[in-house]
Amino acid sequence: MFEDRVADPVRGNEVELRLSELLSGLSHALDITEGQPRGHAERSCLIGMRLGAELGLDDDTRSSIFYALLLKDAGCSSNAAKIAALFAADDATVKRTRRLTDSDSTWQALAHIVRTAAPGCPPLVRARRVGALIRLGRAGASSLVALRCDRGAAVARAIGLDETTARAILELDEHWDGRGYPTGLYHDQISLGGRLLCLAQTAEVFWRRGGSEAACGIARRRRGRWFDPDLVDALLALEEDDEFWRSIANPDVSLWEPPDRVLIADEERLDRVARAFASVVDAKSPYTARHSARVAEIADQVAATLDLSPDSRATLRRAALLHDLGKLGVSSRILDKPGPLTEPEWEVMRCHPRWSMEILTRVRAFRELARIAALHHERLDGSGYVAGLTADDLDLPARILAVADVAEALGADRPYRRALDVDEVLEIMRGDAGRKLDADAFGALEDVLPALRLADAERSRPRQGSRRRSAS
């Protein structure tokens, strides 16, 4: 039960945390954004690393590719809203079915558009949507892939990973014959990491549909088109290795991390990863730009006003950055809907704190903050969700996060209303203080929010030099 999990946190021990454990756990958030079952990135990582071993790659190269495989979908949220708008459909469904489509085939590409565009709409509406998508052509597809790949590479750099890792993510949708995306690189113009990621992720998708026969079959059919022939030959050499294919079902990626290249996630790295994944979450919707970062700023200042310890503030800050991780599994059609949500849509939306909890608890160092993050929609009077907890169940960090989340959301634009100013935000929240929201946390919010909003406005204001350049 969700209630049991949030009420009894399991604390991580003091053993050093590998960055690979951290990214392996968080990769499940990237899987659901891309419409893939959880564990997709880990299974792709196992396939890619086994191919690297077959090819005799050196430790430095294998280490860079290892992290690229885990983070290959780090940019997937950045084009979600555009895909949902273009297709008038659930972004995850469009992405999931695209992975099964051979983009070299005009007929397959057209069939994918016809199957996924504007589901449930009248035939004429669907036909117009299909026509609009066809007119976008290769240039439209390239722009969507570029947005995703550029953002994914930026996330890798933000975490502090090397340029070999970033470049692999940047080029994972390029194809051996030059007909891939976004720039049409071909042969050795594509980095080895990019070529390997493309094959590994495709093999994983087809392995789930039909085992090793399907994975090797798609590699054969696309050899020399999508995939580097040498990499395909390395995969085909494993075709009869039943133990390898069985191991994919329950991957332990730590076994494939080069032991002499292990990266440790110290406190600074934990913060970098939390900030990077917060940016992934916030990129899911144009209405949530910097939402997680702002919630973290508000929560930290409220916590400081209430004299929480430095360690408690650090945990709360990371919980605030990652509290909406589960929203990566919510359709952009729901997140960006301009009108009221239907009850089925609300049921999906109410799942996101639980999904955040499930993903964060996979990381030993994040188990305490997972509990705090999962409670951001609970209320003192039991009227919140997911579990309908009450004041007795909610400690001060959870109460602070709830206050910070409400304050930021009210002060930001949403598809159904404009952003409210500070006075309006505080006036609305004042009615809930002591009833739904913690009174002490709200009192501290009154002290810190005006200055925080002013600082945020200053950050958002174009600098004078930027204005001159844009006017020229």
N, C-alpha and C positions, 0 to 999 in steps of 0.2 A: 504493500500500500504506500501511496505517496506520502501520507501523513506520517507513517512510521519512519520513512527515510529522512524527511526533513527534521523530525524531532530528535533523531539520534545520529548525529554526524560522526563519521569515522575520520579521525585525524591521521594525516600522513606522518610517518616517522622521520627521523633526521638523516636517513641515508641520502646521499647525493642523488639528485634527480637528473636523469638524462634528458636532453632536449628531445631525443627521439621518442621517449615515453610521452612527453608533453604533446608533441605534434601528432603522434599516433592517435592519442585520445581525442584531440580536437579535430582530427581529420574527419570524424564522423559528422561534424557539423557541415563540412564541405560536401560530403556525400549527399546529404539530404537536400542541399541547395541545388545540386546538379541533377536531382531526380534519381539518384542511385541508391541502392540499399546500403545501409551502414556497413562499413568494412571494405567498401570498394577501393578506396585509396590504399589501404593496408594490403589488400590482395594484389593490387597493381604493383605495389612496392615489392612484394615478394617475387612476382614474376620478373620485374625489371632487374632486381638484384641478382636473381639466378642467371639471367641472361648476361649480366655484367661479369659474373664469375666464369661463365662458359667462354666469354670473349677474352678473359685474362686481363681485365682492366686493373689499373693500379689503384692503390688505396685512396689517393686523393680524388681521383675521378669517381670512384664508386661512392665515396662519402658525399660528394656534391650531388650526384644523381639520386642517392638515397633520400636526401631531404627534398629534392625536387619532386620525387614520386609522391611523397607524403603531402606536399603542398601544391600539387599540380592544379588543383581546382580552387586555389585561394582567391582567384579573381572572378569566380563564377557568379557571385552576387551582383557584380557591377553592371551586368547587362540584363539582369532578370526583369527589371521594370520595363525596359524597352522591348524585350521579347514578348512579355505579356501584352503590352499595348499593340505591338505590330500584329501578333497572331490573334488578339482578342481571346486569349486562352491561358490556361495555367502554365507558367513558365517552366516548372519542373517537368511537366508532361512533354512539352515541346523539346526540352533538352534531352530527356531520357530517350525519346523515340529517334531523335537525330543521331544518337550514338549507334543506332542500328542501320543507319542509312548510308549508302555509298554516294557521297557527294559528286563523284565523277560521273554518275549515271543521271542524265537529265530526267529520265522517267522516275527513278527512285526519289530524286529531290522533289519533283512535282507531286508524287504520291504522298510524300511526307507533309507537304504544305496542305494538300487537299484533306488529309486525315486529321490534321491538328488545328487548322485555322477555324476560328469562330464556332466552336462546337455548340450545338443547341440553338443556333441562330437560324432564322428563315433562310431558305436556299439562295435568295437574291443577295442577302447580306453576306452570306458565306462566299458566294461567287465574287462579289466585289473585294472582299478581303483577300481571297486567293489571287485575284488579279493584281492587287496592290503589292502583294509579296513577290509575285513573279517579276513585276517591274523593278523592284529593288535590285534584283539580280546579284551578281557576284560582288559588286561594290558594297551593297547593303550587308551581305553576309560577312565580308571582310571587316567592315567597321565594327560589327558586333563581336567578332572574334578578337579583333585588336583591342577593344575595350577590356575584354576579359583577360587576355594574355598580358597586356601592359600592367593591369592592376595586380595580377598574380605575381608578376616579377617584382613589382614594387613592395608587396607584402613580404616576400622573401628577403629583400634588401632591408626592410624595416626591422626584421628579426635579427639581422646581422649575418646573414648567410652570404656566401661568396657569389661572384658574378657568373660562375659556371652554373650554379643552381638557378639563378635568376634567368639566365639565357635559355636553359632547358625548358623552363615554364613558359617563357616568351614564345618558344618555337614548337610547342607540342602538337599544334594542329597543322604544321607544315607537312607536305607530302614529298616523297622521294622524287616523283616525276614533275614537281613544280606546280601542281594543281591544288595545293593546299592553301591554308589561310594563316595569317592575314596578308602576307607579302609575296607569296609564290616562290619562296626559296626552293632550291632543288639540290639533290645529291649532297655533296659535302659542304654546300653552303649552309645546310642545317647542322646545328651542333649535334654531336653524338648523343648528348642528353635529350635533346628534342626528339631525335629519331627513336630513341629507346622508350621515352614516355609515350609516344604515339602508339607504338606496337604494344607496350605493356597494358595500357588502359583498354585498348580495343580487344586484346586477348582476354582480359578479365571479363569484359561485358559479354563476349560470346561464350566463354567458359561457363558462365552462370546459366546460359540458355541450353547448352548442349555438351558440357564437359570438354575434355581435351580434344575430342574430335572436332567440335565446333570452333574452338580456339585456333587449332592448327589449320583447320579448313579455311577460315577467313584470312589467316596469314598467307596461305598459299595463293588464294585468289587475288590478294592485293599485293603480292610480292612484286617489287619493281614499279608499282604504281604508288600506293600509300607508303610502303615500307621498304627500308634498306634491305636488299637481298641477303646481305651477310647476317643481319639480325634475324631475319626470318629463318635462315638456315640454322642458326643457334637455337631458335625455339623448336624447330622441327626435330632437332637432335634429341629433344626431351620428350617427344611424343609418346614413347613407350615407357616413360619413367612414371609408373603409377604412384610411387611414393611422393614424388614432387607434386603431382596434380592433387593428390589427397591432402597434402599439407596446405594448399591454398584455402581450403574450407575453414581452417582455424589458424590464420597466419600469426606468427610471432615475429614481427619485423625486427625486434632487437637482435635476433640471431644473425641478421644479415647486415647489421651496422659494422663497418670496419673497426675492429677493436682498438686500433691505434689512432683512430680519428674520432673518438667519442666526444661530443660536445656536452658540457654540463650546463644545466639551467639554473644559474645562480639567481639571486634576488633581482639583479638588474635585467637579466634575460627574461625572468618571469614577467616583469613589467612590460618589456618590449613585446613579448608574445601577446599579453593581454591587450595592449594598445593596438597591435596589428589585427587581432581577431575582432576587436571592437570596430575597427574600420571596415572589416569584411561585413559585419552585421549591418552597420549603418549605410553601406553602399547598396543594400537590398532595395531601398525605397528612396526616391528623391525627397521625401518628406522627413527622413530621419538622419540627414547629414549631421554628423557630430553628436547625435543624440546620446550615445553611450558615453562619449568623452565628456559631454556636459553633465550628465547624471553623475559621473565619477567626480567631477570638480565640485558639484554642489554637495554630494554626500561627504566628500573629504572635508570641506569647510564646515559643514554642520557638525561632523564628528570632532573636529578640532575645537569648535566652540563648546562642545559638551565634554571636552577633556578625555576623549578616548585615547588609549595608549598608542604609540607609534605602530606597534605590531597590529593592533586592531584596525587602525586606519589603513594600513597597507592591505590587509585582507579585505576590508570593505571596499577600498578603491578598486581592487581587481574584480570583486564581485559585481560592482557597478559597471565596470567596463564590459563584463561578459554576461550580464543578467538577461539580455535578449538573444543569446546565442540560438535558442530554440526557434526564434522567428525566421531563421534561415530555412526552416521547413514549412513555413506558411506561404501560400501562394501570393504572388504580387497582386493578383486579381482581388484578393481579400485585403491586403495591406494598403493598397492604394485606391480602394473603392470610395467614390465620392459620396455615396449615400449610406443609409443604415445597413448593417450586416444582417443577413438572415440567420435564423437559429442554427442551421447546419454550419454556416460560416463562423458563427460565434463559438461553436463547439471546437472547430479547428483552432481558432485564435486562442481559446482558453487552454489549449494543449502546450503552448510554447514554454511556460515556466517549467513544466514537467520534462519537456525535451531538453531544456537547458540543464536541468538537474542530471538527467541521464548521461549526457555527454560530459559534463564537468566532473562527475564522480568517477569517470574512467581514468582521471589523472590524480595520482596520489596526492600531489601538492595542492590540488584544488578541491578536495573533498569538503573542507570546512566552508570555503567560500561558495561552493555549490549549493549548500543549504541556504545561505543568505540570498544568493541570486534567485533561487527558486521561489522565494517568499515575497517578491516585490509587488505582487497583486493581492496579497492577503491583507485583511483589514482587522482592526482591533475588535470590531463588533461582529466578526464572523461573516460579513457580507462579501468578502473577496473570493478569489479563486487561486489555486486549484482545489485546495482542501477545505476551504471555509474555516481556517484556523481563527482563534480568538486571541485576545491580549495575553493570556497566560502562556500561549505557545510562541509568542513573538518577542525575541530579545531586542536590545537596543540597536545593534547594527541592521537587523532586518527592518526595524521601524524607520530608521534613517533612510535606508534605500528606498522604501516605499514613498516617503515624503519627497526625496530628490527626484524620483521617477515622475511623480505627478507634477511637480513644479516645472520640470523641463518640458514635459509633454504639453502642458497648458501654454507654455511660452513659445511654442514652435508652431509653424504652419502645419496644417493637416489637410487632407483632400476635402474634408467636409467643413472646415472653418479656418479663419485667419489666426495668426499668433496673437496671444493676449499680452498686454503689457504687464509690468511687475505688479502694479496696484491691483489689476484685475485678477492676476494669478493668486495673490495673497488673499484677496477678498473671498474668492471661491473656496480656497483651502481652509480659510478661517472657520467656515461653517462645519468642516469635518474634523477640525482639531479637537482632540480629546474624545472623539466618538469613533471615527474611522481611522484617523491618523494620530500619531503620537504628539501630544501637546508640547512636550519639551523639544522634540525635533522640529516641530513647526515654529516654535519660538526662536530657535537658533536660525532657522531658515529666514525668518523676517529680518534678522540681523545681517545675513550674508548675501541674500539674493540680489538686492539692488546693485551692489558693487560687482558681483559676478556677471550680471547682465550687461553692465556698462563695459566691463573688460571684454566681454564677448563681442559687443558691438564694435569696439575699437579694433579687435582682431579682424572683423569682417569688413571694415571700412577700407577701400582701396587706398594704397599709399599714393602720395602726390606724384611720384615718378611713374607709377602704373597708370594713373589717369592721363598723364601727358602722352605716354606711349600709345594708349588705346585711342586717344583723340587724334593722333598724327596719322 
